[in-house]
Amino acid sequence: MTLQRRHFIQTLGATGILAAIGNPIGLSLSQAASGARIIVVGGGFGGTICAKYIRKFSPAASVTLIEPKTTFFSCPGSNSVIAGLHPIKYIRHSYDKLGAEYGISIIHDMVSSIDGSNNKITLKSGGQHSYDYLVLSPGIDFRETAIEAYNPEDETFPHAWKAGDQTRLLRDQIRSMTDGDTVIIAPPARPFRAPPAPYERASLIAHYLQENKPRSKIIILDGNGDFSKQDLFTQGWEKLYPGMIEWIGIKDHGGITAVHGANREVMTASGNHFTGQVVNIIPPQKAGLIATQTGLADDSGWCPVKPDSFESTVQKNIYVIGDSCQAGDMTKTGHAANSQGKVCAAAIVAAITGRPIMDVTYNMSIYSLLSPKYAISLSENYQLTGGRISKVSSDSSALKAKKKTRRKEAQYAAGWYKSITDDMFK
Amino acid sequence: MKWTTISIVTLVMLVLLWSTSSMAQNPSRAELLASSCFVCHGQGAKGALKIPPLNDLKVSDIKESMIGFKSGEERSTIMGIIAKEYSREDIILLAEYLAALPD
């Protein structure tokens, strides 16, 4: 309501009068007041926030959000769905309010190409749109892997690293297991989306198995030699699920070389064969397709950006936020994408109004559930130092924390999930 | 006639100045800083499940808590690390902004 009223006053105040009497002082207000055209591609943790906060910070701006899916399924919370703690609707969200209450034009379509030199995008349906500023928040795409006979689309080996159908698929495979079966979880080498999430997944699947199929086991075939919040996870597993989760680091298996679909078998460089009734391979990742296609990614597979604004260093007026960008020390999480979305929104509004970009501390927290009543967290602070985003401090839950604190963090994790998704959609 | 034109032009310029300067302040530093709080404390800092609201606190309460979290005197799960990098000036800006949010 307030937003609409302010929008009205500013539009009338500046452009209305200019139109009536001409421009007596030569101000170029066409951008500033009647609305710069901003297109945001990708309606996830970065894109929704950037679109919404540009409208909050500059109600005169015209913002279009382009997202192929009509319903959003979040990755945060999806491990709880896989473990049967919540129905799928827990992670399902609607874009309706972003249109109705924030005046964002929402187009459910794919961007097929971007013409950066002419500030134009073309949609799959054929439509073309011009922009003054373009924000890309396309999440992740999977890399070609060296794993023989593996394809991320193969439902024999669900990844469930993009939420929705894949979440249901993995949940249903876990439900269909018989007692005594094995689950294999294979995270890729870092960097990848949400680094503590494979271990939260192992924990919550263990919770489900302990209650329903207590003779079953989980093997984590890790693409890394260590992992996020390792001491806290290991401590929790010993307490909650003794003997149920076995972690094998890259040094001890050498990496996955091939899979065999018929008997859900995984072969490793060390010559070992692992068989599981459920095999969850999390493929290695890179920037979302549209960003790569537009030439915004470098050899690392991710998109270099200016650290104060998230504008691409490759193409002017295109900003890349969320998992796709290389944001210095920032961890690829939903919360980091949220922070980036806001900083980028403020930087774009600063560009429109010709003001300097504000220098603020970025932060992100990521909670991991080990059981419905046991959670741990990691929080990181970042600042611009020496032309890059540097982690200036971080902390995770105390190893010595009491049961009461773990329980409290599980409650906070639920509050965090509600708040961050409200921030995106409400 | 002449005076009417001049006063209209003056009025228009004042409106323009007002509207460009009010836009130029968007977002204010406090607004951008506070947007980080909403990620856990909910829209308008109204709280979410067991995460407490901040919009019903007094400026001095928020200020004291943040300074306490920063020094470690006030116990917390994650606020200790989050408060760590905020300057005193930013804490005051935040406290004033959050306390002024509607209940």
Interface residues (C-beta under 8 A of the other chain):
Chain A: Q10 G13 A14 I17 L18 I21 P24 I25 L27 L29 A32 A33 Y53 K56 F57 S58 A60 H335 N338 S339 K342 V343 A346 V349 T353 G354 R355 M358 V360 T361 N363 S365 S377 S379 N381 Q383 V392 S393 S394 D395 S397 T405 K408 E409 Q411 Y412 A414 G415 W416 K418 S419 I420 D422 D423 K426
Chain B: I8 V9 V12 M13 V15 L16 W18 S19 T20 S22 M23 A24 N26 P27 R29 E31 L32 L33 S35 S36 F38 V39 C40 H41 G42 Q43 G47 A48 L49 K50 I51 T77 I78 G80 I81 I82 K84 E85 Y86
